[in-house]
Amino acid sequence: MKSFIANPDTSLYRVTWEKRRDGNCLPRVDIISEAFWKEKQIPLGVYGTVVKDTVACLFGQFSKGIHLARVAANHVTDIKAYECWVNRVWTKRMPSSNTKGAVMTINIAGGQGTSTLVNGNASIPAYSLQSHPGMSKSGKDIYLSYTRNDVFAGHGFYSTPIVHVVWEVTLPKRDPGFPTVKRPSMFKHLMKAEDTLKFFKDGQYLGWSGFTGVGYPKMVPAALADHVEREGLQGKMKFNLFCGASVGAEIEDRWARNDMIDRRYPHQVGRNIKQGINTGRIRFADKHLSQFPQDLVYGFYTKDKPDNKKLDIVIIEATAITEEGAIVPGASVGASPELIQMADKVIIEVNTRIPSFEGLHDINFCSLPPNRKPYLVMAVEDRIGSTSIPVDPEKIIAVVESDRPDNTGSNTPADETAVAIAGHLIEFLEHEVKMGRLPKQLLPLQSGIGNIANAIIGGLAKGPFEQVTVWTEVLQDTFLDFFDSGKLKFASATSVRFSPNGFDHFYQNWSNYYDKLLLRSQQVSNSPEIIRRLGCIAMNTPVEFDIYGHANSTLVAGSGMLNGLGGSGDFLRNAKLSIMHTPSTRPTKSDKTGISCVVPMATHVDQTEHDLDVYVTEQGLADLRGLCPRDRAQVIIDKCAHPDYKDLLKDYLDSATKFCMRVGMGHEPHMLDKVFKMHVNLMNNGTMKIDSW
């Protein structure tokens, strides 16, 4: 048969295995795209794929040889997320079958095979040699198979022998595996993650490190989930879980799917856990993130615990352990100091996959009234604590090696709406400087996460402001651009949540950032005292806001939990300038315009009209400072509402004003029998557009 097209279209399929008792069940096969790789493109993956941690390395075979690409494993269906190895560098530009420099030479197995690669240098072949840890019973052995070219009766064929290898020494006891563990006494606690299962039982109170999906434990929680799935303990082994904020969704969502979470505080991100909360299966309560650690130490969350008032086990990820036995966190601090303070027992996961962050932290513990002292931070770069977290050695019951990176994924790129919002906001800041209400270097910035925040910080990196400082919760990739532009002088946060590429850039340019960045405890990074003293400019995104300036940051339709309050209230209540930014509408399948984010009355209020100064949408910016409620409403409708909803909101304001003035209640006019008519129509008819009030 002759091949008419040298490099034809290639389809991409997803094969899904579902765990069932019937071992003969076939997997479900779904087609992602019939022409995922277009004609004359290199079909990546057809010559082998290796997944290491969260990165997939894919090999494609074409007429000129073998090509290599990489992509975050959870974005394998997004062709825009791929990076290709061309001319010995990674590039986003997808090569064709004729691109020079796209050929990857692999000198193993006669040119065949795939490898785990680091910057294009081959290490262990995965095609020729495969490991099977699932066959091991003791953990002191492993089964290996390899591909061998055999001959039988004059005919050549491939065979796959399997070899049983027994270790002479249990690997976790090797000191060289923990070069960042500088206290020898810690090695007596070394064990595998699965060996810690004996410490856990149903109903325990657990604490995890982590904040905004970085610096969280990965090995022990995964081993617990494995145990529950293997033994069929879903719903029978449940825990009360306390973390500084959100942790890795791949871990927490798995726990939620296995019904392993009874109570959860104070913030979360993940589809399964959100579903568990909104169906009543998981008891959740959010809290201002500055208050959560202190309330934990006050004993508010353990006051009804029957045996003792401590957290039973706290699992902390470390990038190093000092000679004194103190823990050096990684990309986040969060509530780890207070979790350790309240822990009965501590398990440390030492992450050898990432470099030590030693020296990058400023750690404080929470003291109790009436002995609390002020946090003497007068500038964002001021240090007031230690570089590591001291821990009572008697609390430590296990030290586990971790080799998994934070599963952050790529950042959401800024769209036209986000860029427009950023433009309005930067223009406003320029005007405030011109009017003398802000210094030319601005005041310390706080920015949330998401594509709007990325657009704003990206715009500032290209903007006119120099020697800018940041006092915030979390830094994203665009802050690296801000640093690299030379315009960001110093940043203080409690976590750095970079994409995999962002973390690579951060580590490779460590010397450029090391003395310009501090990671603090969240009760310091979000301290109202410090935020007010520094005069921060706070910028956050709500679910919706109403015409009088109240904002809803947490509950859809006043009932459905999204993620939690987070730190928005800490900053917006206490900042010099409190700014909320959001698209004027959010798209839906049933309405071309979408849901209006500007409504007559917010269905839930997290930030009141007394806390907020400025609202921004892609339509414009509403400066509410010094305005009475009725004037605020007019400005918000004129500047922020989408044109498809502007007349509707004006009609509501006019009707409510006439009604309330007539009865002598016209300060902040509302018609209680009609104020949620847009929301009710959305639930009943799929649109917020109504004919009349």
C-alpha positions as CSV (number, residue, x, y, z in Angstrom):
1,M,0.0,0.0,0.0
2,K,1.4,3.4,-1.0
3,S,1.3,6.3,1.5
4,F,-0.2,9.2,-0.4
5,I,0.4,11.7,2.5
6,A,3.9,11.6,4.1
7,N,2.7,13.2,7.3
8,P,-1.2,13.0,7.6
9,D,-3.6,14.3,10.2
10,T,-3.4,12.4,13.5
11,S,-6.2,12.0,16.0
12,L,-5.9,12.2,19.8
13,Y,-7.9,9.9,22.0
14,R,-8.5,9.7,25.7
15,V,-8.6,6.2,27.3
16,T,-10.2,6.2,30.8
17,W,-9.9,3.3,33.1
18,E,-12.6,3.1,35.8
19,K,-11.9,0.9,38.9
20,R,-14.5,-1.8,38.9
21,R,-14.8,-5.3,40.4
22,D,-15.1,-6.8,37.0
23,G,-11.5,-6.9,35.8
24,N,-12.7,-7.7,32.2
25,C,-14.3,-4.3,31.7
26,L,-12.9,-2.4,28.8
27,P,-11.8,1.2,29.2
28,R,-13.9,4.1,27.9
29,V,-12.4,5.7,24.7
30,D,-13.2,9.3,23.8
31,I,-11.9,11.2,20.8
32,I,-10.4,14.6,21.7
33,S,-9.9,15.7,18.1
34,E,-9.9,13.8,14.8
35,A,-7.1,16.1,13.6
36,F,-5.3,17.1,16.7
37,W,-2.0,17.1,14.9
38,K,-2.6,18.7,11.5
39,E,-1.1,17.5,8.2
40,K,2.7,18.0,8.1
41,Q,2.9,18.5,11.8
42,I,4.8,16.0,13.9
43,P,2.4,13.7,15.7
44,L,3.8,13.9,19.2
45,G,3.4,10.9,21.5
46,V,3.2,8.2,18.7
47,Y,6.8,7.2,19.5
48,G,6.4,7.1,23.2
49,T,5.5,9.2,26.2
50,V,7.2,9.5,29.6
51,V,5.4,11.2,32.5
52,K,7.7,12.5,35.3
53,D,6.0,14.2,38.2
54,T,3.5,16.5,36.5
55,V,5.3,16.9,33.1
56,A,4.7,14.7,30.1
57,C,7.6,14.3,27.6
58,L,6.2,13.2,24.2
59,F,8.2,11.7,21.3
60,G,7.0,12.0,17.7
61,Q,8.4,10.1,14.7
62,F,8.5,11.7,11.3
63,S,10.4,11.2,8.1
64,K,13.5,13.0,9.3
65,G,13.8,11.3,12.7
66,I,12.4,11.7,16.3
67,H,11.1,15.0,17.8
68,L,10.6,15.8,21.5
69,A,8.0,18.0,23.2
70,R,6.8,18.6,26.8
71,V,3.6,19.7,28.4
72,A,2.0,19.8,31.8
73,A,0.4,16.4,32.1
74,N,-3.0,17.9,33.0
75,H,-2.9,20.1,29.9
76,V,-2.0,17.4,27.3
77,T,-5.2,18.1,25.4
78,D,-4.3,21.8,25.0
79,I,-2.1,22.2,22.0
80,K,-1.2,25.8,23.0
81,A,0.4,24.5,26.2
82,Y,3.1,22.4,24.4
83,E,6.8,23.3,24.3
84,C,9.0,21.8,21.6
85,W,12.7,21.0,21.6
86,V,14.1,22.9,18.5
87,N,17.7,23.8,18.0
88,R,18.5,22.7,21.6
89,V,16.0,25.2,23.2
90,W,12.4,24.9,24.4
91,T,10.0,26.9,22.2
92,K,6.3,27.5,22.1
93,R,6.4,27.5,18.2
94,M,5.2,24.1,16.9
95,P,7.6,22.8,14.2
96,S,6.5,21.1,11.0
97,S,7.9,18.0,9.5
98,N,10.4,20.1,7.5
99,T,11.7,22.3,10.4
100,K,15.4,22.2,10.7
101,G,16.7,21.5,14.2
102,A,13.5,19.5,15.2
103,V,15.3,16.1,15.1
104,M,16.1,14.7,18.5
105,T,19.0,12.1,18.5
106,I,18.5,9.2,21.0
107,N,21.5,6.9,21.2
108,I,19.8,4.0,22.9
109,A,18.3,0.7,21.7
110,G,19.7,1.2,18.3
111,G,18.0,4.6,18.0
112,Q,14.7,3.4,19.4
113,G,13.1,4.2,22.7
114,T,12.1,7.1,24.9
115,S,13.9,8.7,27.8
116,T,13.2,11.0,30.8
117,L,15.0,14.1,29.7
118,V,16.3,17.3,31.4
119,N,16.9,20.1,28.9
120,G,17.4,17.6,26.1
121,N,20.0,15.3,27.8
122,A,19.0,11.7,27.9
123,S,19.1,9.9,31.2
124,I,17.1,6.6,32.0
125,P,15.5,4.9,28.9
126,A,11.9,4.2,29.6
127,Y,11.2,2.1,26.5
128,S,14.0,-0.4,27.1
129,L,13.9,-0.5,30.9
130,Q,10.7,-0.3,32.9
131,S,10.1,-0.5,36.7
132,H,7.1,-2.1,38.3
133,P,6.9,-0.9,41.9
134,G,3.3,-2.1,42.2
135,M,4.5,-5.7,42.2
136,S,6.8,-5.1,45.2
137,K,5.5,-6.4,48.6
138,S,8.2,-5.4,51.1
139,G,9.4,-2.1,49.7
140,K,13.0,-3.5,49.8
141,D,12.8,-4.9,46.3
142,I,11.6,-4.0,42.8
143,Y,10.7,-5.8,39.6
144,L,12.4,-4.5,36.3
145,S,11.5,-5.5,32.7
146,Y,13.4,-4.6,29.6
147,T,13.0,-5.1,25.8
148,R,15.3,-7.7,24.3
149,N,15.8,-8.6,20.6
150,D,15.7,-12.4,20.5
151,V,16.0,-15.1,17.7
152,F,14.1,-18.4,17.7
153,A,14.1,-20.9,14.9
154,G,15.8,-18.3,12.7
155,H,13.1,-15.7,13.3
156,G,13.7,-12.4,15.1
157,F,11.3,-11.2,17.7
158,Y,11.1,-8.9,20.8
159,S,10.8,-10.4,24.2
160,T,10.3,-8.7,27.6
161,P,12.2,-10.5,30.4
162,I,11.5,-9.5,34.0
163,V,14.1,-9.3,36.7
164,H,13.6,-9.3,40.5
165,V,16.0,-6.9,42.3
166,V,16.5,-6.9,46.1
167,W,18.1,-3.9,47.7
168,E,20.9,-4.7,50.2
169,V,20.1,-1.4,52.1
170,T,16.7,0.2,52.5
171,L,17.0,3.3,50.3
172,P,15.3,5.9,52.6
173,K,18.1,5.5,55.2
174,R,20.7,7.0,52.8
175,D,21.8,10.3,54.3
176,P,22.9,11.6,50.8
177,G,19.2,11.5,49.8
178,F,18.6,14.4,52.2
179,P,21.5,16.8,51.7
180,T,19.3,19.6,53.1
181,V,18.6,17.7,56.4
182,K,21.4,19.1,58.6
183,R,20.4,17.6,61.9
184,P,21.5,13.9,62.2
185,S,18.9,13.0,64.8
186,M,16.2,13.5,62.2
187,F,17.4,10.4,60.3
188,K,16.0,8.1,63.0
189,H,12.5,9.2,62.0
190,L,13.0,8.4,58.2
191,M,10.2,6.2,56.7
192,K,8.2,5.8,53.6
193,A,4.9,7.6,53.2
194,E,2.9,4.3,53.4
195,D,4.7,3.4,56.7
196,T,3.0,6.5,58.3
197,L,-0.5,5.0,57.9
198,K,-0.3,3.5,61.4
199,F,-0.5,7.0,62.9
200,F,-3.9,7.8,61.4
201,K,-7.4,6.9,62.4
202,D,-10.9,8.1,61.7
203,G,-12.0,11.4,63.2
204,Q,-8.6,12.9,63.7
205,Y,-7.9,16.6,63.5
206,L,-5.2,17.2,60.9
207,G,-3.2,20.2,59.8
208,W,-1.4,20.6,56.5
209,S,1.1,23.2,55.4
210,G,0.3,25.0,52.1
211,F,-1.1,28.3,50.7
212,T,-2.6,28.9,47.3
213,G,-1.6,25.4,46.1
214,V,2.1,25.5,46.9
215,G,4.1,24.2,49.8
216,Y,1.6,21.5,50.7
217,P,2.4,17.9,51.7
218,K,2.1,15.4,48.8
219,M,3.4,12.0,49.8
220,V,1.5,11.2,53.0
221,P,-1.9,12.5,52.0
222,A,-1.5,10.5,48.7
223,A,-0.6,7.4,50.7
224,L,-3.7,7.8,52.8
225,A,-5.9,8.2,49.7
226,D,-4.3,5.0,48.3
227,H,-5.1,3.2,51.5
228,V,-8.7,4.3,51.5
229,E,-9.2,3.3,47.9
230,R,-7.5,0.0,48.3
231,E,-9.4,-1.0,51.4
232,G,-12.7,0.4,50.4
233,L,-12.8,2.9,53.3
234,Q,-14.6,5.7,51.5
235,G,-16.7,7.6,54.1
236,K,-15.3,5.4,56.9
237,M,-12.0,7.2,57.4
238,K,-12.7,10.9,57.6
239,F,-10.7,13.8,59.0
240,N,-11.1,17.4,60.1
241,L,-8.7,19.3,57.9
242,F,-7.1,22.7,58.7
243,C,-4.8,24.4,56.2
244,G,-3.6,28.0,55.9
245,A,-5.6,28.4,52.6
246,S,-6.0,26.2,49.5
247,V,-3.6,23.3,48.9
248,G,-3.0,21.1,45.8
249,A,-6.3,20.3,44.2
250,E,-5.0,16.9,43.0
251,I,-4.6,15.9,46.6
252,E,-7.6,17.7,48.3
253,D,-10.0,16.8,45.4
254,R,-9.0,13.2,45.7
255,W,-9.7,13.2,49.4
256,A,-13.1,14.9,48.7
257,R,-13.9,12.3,46.1
258,N,-13.1,9.5,48.6
259,D,-15.3,11.2,51.3
260,M,-12.3,11.6,53.5
261,I,-13.1,15.1,54.7
262,D,-15.6,15.8,57.5
263,R,-14.7,19.5,58.3
264,R,-12.5,21.9,56.3
265,Y,-11.2,25.4,57.2
266,P,-10.8,28.2,56.0
267,H,-10.3,28.2,52.2
268,Q,-10.3,25.6,49.4
269,V,-10.0,25.2,45.6
270,G,-11.2,22.2,43.7
271,R,-14.3,20.8,41.9
272,N,-14.9,17.8,44.1
273,I,-14.4,19.6,47.5
274,K,-16.7,22.4,46.3
275,Q,-19.3,19.9,45.3
276,G,-19.0,18.1,48.7
277,I,-19.5,21.5,50.5
278,N,-22.5,22.5,48.5
279,T,-24.2,19.1,48.9
280,G,-23.7,19.2,52.6
281,R,-21.2,16.3,52.8
282,I,-18.3,18.5,53.9
283,R,-18.7,21.0,56.7
284,F,-16.8,24.1,55.7
285,A,-16.5,27.6,57.1
286,D,-14.3,30.4,55.6
287,K,-12.5,33.1,57.6
288,H,-10.4,36.1,57.2
289,L,-7.0,34.6,56.5
290,S,-5.3,36.9,59.0
291,Q,-7.6,35.7,61.7
292,F,-7.6,31.9,61.0
293,P,-4.1,31.2,62.6
294,Q,-4.9,33.2,65.7
295,D,-8.3,31.6,66.1
296,L,-6.6,28.3,65.8
297,V,-4.2,29.1,68.6
298,Y,-7.0,30.6,70.7
299,G,-8.5,27.0,70.6
300,F,-11.7,28.0,68.7
301,Y,-11.5,25.1,66.3
302,T,-10.6,22.4,68.9
303,K,-12.8,23.5,71.8
304,D,-15.2,20.6,71.3
305,K,-12.5,18.0,70.7
306,P,-13.0,15.3,73.3
307,D,-9.5,14.0,74.1
308,N,-7.2,17.0,73.9
309,K,-7.3,20.5,72.4
310,K,-4.4,19.9,70.0
311,L,-4.4,19.0,66.3
312,D,-3.6,15.2,66.3
313,I,-1.1,15.3,63.4
314,V,0.3,18.2,61.4
315,I,2.0,17.4,58.1
316,I,4.5,20.1,57.0
317,E,6.5,20.3,53.7
318,A,10.1,21.4,54.2
319,T,12.8,22.2,51.7
320,A,15.4,21.9,54.5
321,I,15.9,21.1,58.2
322,T,18.5,23.2,60.0
323,E,21.2,22.0,62.3
324,E,18.9,23.2,65.2
325,G,16.1,21.0,63.9
326,A,14.0,23.9,62.6
327,I,11.9,23.6,59.4
328,V,12.7,25.6,56.3
329,P,9.4,25.9,54.3
330,G,9.2,26.1,50.6
331,A,7.1,28.3,48.4
332,S,4.7,29.2,51.1
333,V,4.5,29.8,54.9
334,G,0.8,30.3,55.4
335,A,-0.4,29.1,58.8
336,S,2.4,26.5,59.3
337,P,3.9,28.1,62.4
338,E,0.6,28.1,64.2
339,L,-0.3,24.6,63.0
340,I,3.0,23.4,64.5
341,Q,2.3,25.4,67.6
342,M,-1.0,23.5,68.0
343,A,0.2,20.1,66.9
344,D,0.4,17.0,69.1
345,K,2.5,15.2,66.6
346,V,4.3,16.4,63.4
347,I,5.3,14.6,60.2
348,I,7.8,16.4,58.0
349,E,7.9,15.9,54.2
350,V,11.4,16.9,53.0
351,N,11.0,17.9,49.3
352,T,14.2,17.0,47.5
353,R,12.7,17.9,44.2
354,I,13.1,21.6,44.7
355,P,16.0,23.7,46.1
356,S,16.2,24.9,49.7
357,F,14.4,28.2,50.3
358,E,16.6,28.8,53.4
359,G,16.9,32.6,54.1
360,L,13.8,33.6,52.1
361,H,11.4,33.5,55.0
362,D,10.5,35.7,57.9
363,I,8.6,33.6,60.5
364,N,6.5,34.7,63.5
365,F,4.4,32.7,66.0
366,C,1.1,33.9,67.3
367,S,1.1,35.1,70.9
368,L,-2.0,35.4,73.0
369,P,-3.6,38.5,74.6
370,P,-2.9,40.3,76.8
371,N,0.7,39.7,75.8
372,R,0.6,40.4,72.1
373,K,3.0,43.0,70.8
374,P,2.8,45.1,67.7
375,Y,4.4,43.9,64.4
376,L,7.0,46.6,63.9
377,V,7.0,46.5,60.1
378,M,7.6,50.1,58.9
379,A,8.6,49.1,55.3
380,V,7.9,46.0,53.2
381,E,11.5,44.8,53.4
382,D,11.6,44.9,57.3
383,R,12.4,41.6,59.0
384,I,10.8,40.9,62.4
385,G,11.1,37.1,62.7
386,S,13.3,34.0,62.0
387,T,14.2,32.3,58.8
388,S,12.8,28.9,59.8
389,I,10.1,27.4,62.0
390,P,11.4,25.9,65.3
391,V,9.7,22.6,66.3
392,D,9.8,20.6,69.5
393,P,11.7,17.4,68.5
394,E,9.5,15.3,70.8
395,K,6.5,16.1,68.4
396,I,8.2,14.6,65.3
397,I,7.1,11.1,64.5
398,A,8.2,10.8,60.9
399,V,10.4,12.3,58.2
400,V,9.4,11.4,54.7
401,E,11.2,12.1,51.4
402,S,9.1,13.9,48.8
403,D,10.1,14.3,45.1
404,R,7.0,15.9,43.8
405,P,6.8,19.5,42.7
406,D,3.8,21.8,43.4
407,N,1.1,21.1,40.9
408,T,0.4,24.7,39.8
409,G,-0.3,24.4,36.1
410,S,0.0,27.3,33.7
411,N,-1.4,30.8,34.5
412,T,-4.6,32.0,32.8
413,P,-3.5,34.5,30.1
414,A,-5.0,37.9,30.1
415,D,-7.9,38.4,27.7
416,E,-9.2,41.7,26.1
417,T,-11.5,42.3,29.1
418,A,-8.7,41.9,31.6
419,V,-6.4,44.2,29.6
420,A,-9.2,46.9,29.4
421,I,-9.7,46.7,33.2
422,A,-5.9,47.0,33.8
423,G,-5.8,50.0,31.5
424,H,-8.5,51.8,33.4
425,L,-6.8,51.1,36.7
426,I,-3.3,52.1,35.7
427,E,-4.8,55.4,34.2
428,F,-6.5,56.0,37.6
429,L,-3.2,55.4,39.5
430,E,-1.4,57.8,37.2
431,H,-4.1,60.4,37.9
432,E,-3.8,59.9,41.7
433,V,0.0,60.6,41.4
434,K,-0.6,63.7,39.3
435,M,-3.1,65.0,41.9
436,G,-0.6,64.3,44.8
437,R,-2.7,61.7,46.5
438,L,-0.1,59.0,45.8
439,P,3.7,59.2,45.6
440,K,5.3,58.6,42.3
441,Q,6.4,55.1,43.3
442,L,2.8,54.5,44.5
443,L,2.2,52.7,47.8
444,P,2.7,49.0,48.5
445,L,0.5,47.0,46.1
446,Q,-1.7,44.0,47.0
447,S,-3.1,42.0,44.1
448,G,-5.2,38.8,44.1
449,I,-4.8,35.9,41.6
450,G,-6.3,35.3,38.2
451,N,-6.1,36.8,34.7
452,I,-7.2,40.3,35.7
453,A,-4.5,40.4,38.4
454,N,-2.0,39.1,35.9
455,A,-3.0,41.8,33.4
456,I,-2.7,44.6,36.0
457,I,0.8,43.5,37.2
458,G,1.8,42.9,33.6
459,G,0.6,46.5,32.8
460,L,2.5,47.9,35.7
461,A,5.7,46.2,34.5
462,K,5.4,48.2,31.3
463,G,4.0,51.3,33.1
464,P,5.6,54.6,34.2
465,F,6.0,53.7,37.9
466,E,9.5,53.0,39.3
467,Q,10.8,51.6,42.6
468,V,7.4,50.0,43.3
469,T,6.9,47.8,46.4
470,V,4.4,45.0,47.0
471,W,2.8,43.8,50.2
472,T,0.5,40.9,49.3
473,E,-0.5,37.3,49.9
474,V,0.7,35.6,46.8
475,L,2.9,36.3,43.8
476,Q,2.2,35.0,40.3
477,D,4.4,34.8,37.1
478,T,3.8,38.4,36.1
479,F,5.6,39.5,39.3
480,L,8.7,37.9,37.8
481,D,8.3,40.1,34.7
482,F,7.8,43.1,37.1
483,F,11.1,42.2,38.9
484,D,12.8,41.7,35.6
485,S,11.7,45.1,34.3
486,G,13.6,46.7,37.1
487,K,10.5,48.6,38.3
488,L,9.7,46.3,41.3
489,K,12.0,47.1,44.2
490,F,10.8,44.6,46.8
491,A,7.9,42.2,47.4
492,S,6.6,40.6,50.6
493,A,4.0,37.8,50.5
494,T,3.2,34.5,52.2
495,S,3.5,32.4,49.0
496,V,4.9,32.4,45.5
497,R,2.5,30.5,43.1
498,F,4.4,30.3,39.9
499,S,3.7,28.1,36.9
500,P,6.1,25.3,36.2
501,N,7.9,27.5,33.7
502,G,7.8,30.4,36.2
503,F,9.4,28.3,38.9
504,D,12.1,27.2,36.5
505,H,12.8,30.9,35.7
506,F,12.8,31.7,39.5
507,Y,15.3,29.0,40.4
508,Q,17.6,29.7,37.4
509,N,17.7,33.4,38.4
510,W,17.7,32.9,42.2
511,S,20.4,35.5,42.7
512,N,18.3,38.2,41.0
513,Y,15.3,37.6,43.4
514,Y,16.8,36.3,46.7
515,D,17.4,39.8,48.3
516,K,14.2,41.3,46.9
517,L,11.6,38.9,48.3
518,L,10.3,37.8,51.7
519,L,7.8,35.1,52.6
520,R,6.0,35.6,55.9
521,S,3.5,33.9,58.1
522,Q,0.0,34.7,56.8
523,Q,-1.1,36.4,60.0
524,V,1.7,38.9,59.3
525,S,1.3,39.2,55.5
526,N,-2.5,39.8,56.0
527,S,-2.2,41.8,59.2
528,P,-4.7,44.7,59.3
529,E,-2.3,46.6,61.5
530,I,0.5,46.5,58.9
531,I,-1.8,47.0,55.9
532,R,-3.2,50.2,57.4
533,R,0.3,51.5,58.5
534,L,1.8,50.9,55.0
535,G,-1.2,52.4,53.2
536,C,-1.6,49.5,50.8
537,I,-3.4,49.7,47.5
538,A,-5.6,46.6,47.5
539,M,-7.1,45.1,44.3
540,N,-9.4,42.0,44.3
541,T,-12.1,40.3,42.2
542,P,-15.7,39.8,43.5
543,V,-18.4,37.5,42.3
544,E,-20.8,40.5,42.1
545,F,-21.3,43.9,43.5
546,D,-24.4,46.0,43.9
547,I,-25.2,49.6,42.9
548,Y,-24.5,50.9,46.4
549,G,-21.0,49.4,46.6
550,H,-21.4,46.1,48.6
551,A,-19.4,43.2,47.3
552,N,-20.0,39.4,47.3
553,S,-16.7,37.4,47.1
554,T,-17.8,34.0,48.1
555,L,-21.4,32.7,47.4
556,V,-23.1,32.3,44.0
557,A,-26.7,33.4,44.2
558,G,-26.1,33.9,47.9
559,S,-25.9,30.2,48.6
560,G,-23.3,28.2,46.6
561,M,-19.8,28.4,48.0
562,L,-17.0,29.0,45.6
563,N,-13.6,29.0,47.4
564,G,-13.9,31.2,50.5
565,L,-13.3,34.7,51.7
566,G,-9.5,34.4,51.6
567,G,-7.6,37.5,52.4
568,S,-9.7,40.0,50.4
569,G,-11.4,41.3,53.6
570,D,-8.1,41.7,55.4
571,F,-6.8,44.0,52.7
572,L,-9.9,45.8,51.4
573,R,-11.1,46.9,54.9
574,N,-7.7,48.3,55.9
575,A,-6.0,49.6,52.6
576,K,-5.6,53.2,51.8
577,L,-7.2,52.5,48.4
578,S,-9.6,49.6,48.2
579,I,-10.3,48.5,44.6
580,M,-12.6,45.8,43.2
581,H,-12.3,44.7,39.6
582,T,-14.4,42.3,37.6
583,P,-15.9,41.9,34.1
584,S,-19.2,43.6,33.8
585,T,-20.8,40.3,32.8
586,R,-19.8,36.6,32.9
587,P,-20.8,34.5,29.9
588,T,-23.4,31.7,30.1
589,K,-24.6,29.2,27.6
590,S,-28.2,30.5,27.7
591,D,-27.5,34.3,27.4
592,K,-25.1,35.9,24.9
593,T,-24.4,38.8,27.2
594,G,-24.2,36.7,30.3
595,I,-24.8,37.3,33.9
596,S,-24.5,40.9,35.1
597,C,-21.8,41.4,37.8
598,V,-23.5,44.7,38.7
599,V,-26.8,44.0,40.5
600,P,-29.4,45.9,42.5
601,M,-28.4,44.1,45.8
602,A,-25.6,41.6,46.3
603,T,-27.0,38.2,47.3
604,H,-24.3,38.0,50.0
605,V,-22.1,40.7,51.4
606,D,-18.5,40.1,52.3
607,Q,-17.2,43.7,51.8
608,T,-19.6,46.5,52.7
609,E,-20.0,49.9,51.1
610,H,-18.0,51.3,54.0
611,D,-14.9,49.3,53.0
612,L,-14.5,50.0,49.3
613,D,-13.4,53.0,47.3
614,V,-13.2,52.1,43.6
615,Y,-14.9,49.6,41.2
616,V,-13.5,48.8,37.8
617,T,-15.0,46.8,34.9
618,E,-14.0,46.8,31.2
619,Q,-16.7,49.5,30.8
620,G,-14.9,52.0,33.0
621,L,-13.9,53.0,36.6
622,A,-16.2,54.3,39.3
623,D,-14.5,56.4,42.0
624,L,-16.9,56.2,45.0
625,R,-14.8,58.2,47.5
626,G,-16.8,60.8,49.3
627,L,-20.2,60.0,47.7
628,C,-23.5,59.3,49.3
629,P,-25.3,56.0,48.5
630,R,-27.6,57.4,45.7
631,D,-24.7,59.2,44.1
632,R,-22.6,56.0,44.3
633,A,-25.4,54.1,42.6
634,Q,-25.5,56.5,39.7
635,V,-21.7,56.4,39.2
636,I,-21.5,52.6,39.4
637,I,-24.3,52.2,36.8
638,D,-22.9,54.8,34.5
639,K,-19.3,53.7,34.6
640,C,-19.3,49.9,35.3
641,A,-22.6,48.3,34.1
642,H,-22.7,46.5,30.8
643,P,-24.8,48.4,28.2
644,D,-27.3,45.5,28.0
645,Y,-28.1,46.0,31.7
646,K,-27.5,49.7,32.2
647,D,-31.1,50.8,31.5
648,L,-32.5,48.0,33.6
649,L,-30.4,49.1,36.6
650,K,-31.3,52.7,36.1
651,D,-35.0,51.8,36.0
652,Y,-34.6,50.0,39.3
653,L,-32.8,52.9,41.0
654,D,-35.4,55.4,39.8
655,S,-38.3,53.2,40.9
656,A,-36.8,52.4,44.3
657,T,-35.9,56.1,44.8
658,K,-39.5,57.2,44.1
659,F,-41.0,54.5,46.4
660,C,-38.6,55.1,49.3
661,M,-38.8,58.9,49.1
662,R,-42.6,58.6,49.3
663,V,-42.3,56.7,52.6
664,G,-39.4,58.7,54.0
665,M,-36.8,56.0,53.7
666,G,-34.7,57.3,50.8
667,H,-31.1,57.2,52.1
668,E,-30.3,53.9,50.3
669,P,-33.4,53.1,48.3
670,H,-34.5,49.5,47.8
671,M,-37.7,47.6,46.8
672,L,-37.4,44.4,48.9
673,D,-40.1,42.6,46.9
674,K,-38.3,43.2,43.6
675,V,-34.6,43.6,44.4
676,F,-33.6,40.0,43.5
677,K,-35.9,39.8,40.5
678,M,-32.9,39.5,38.1
679,H,-31.4,36.6,40.1
680,V,-34.7,34.8,40.3
681,N,-35.2,35.2,36.6
682,L,-31.7,33.7,36.0
683,M,-32.6,30.6,38.1
684,N,-36.0,30.2,36.4
685,N,-35.3,31.3,32.8
686,G,-31.5,31.2,32.4
687,T,-31.1,35.0,32.0
688,M,-30.9,38.1,34.2
689,K,-32.7,40.2,31.6
690,I,-36.3,41.0,32.7
691,D,-39.0,43.0,30.9
692,S,-39.7,45.3,33.8
693,W,-39.6,45.7,37.5
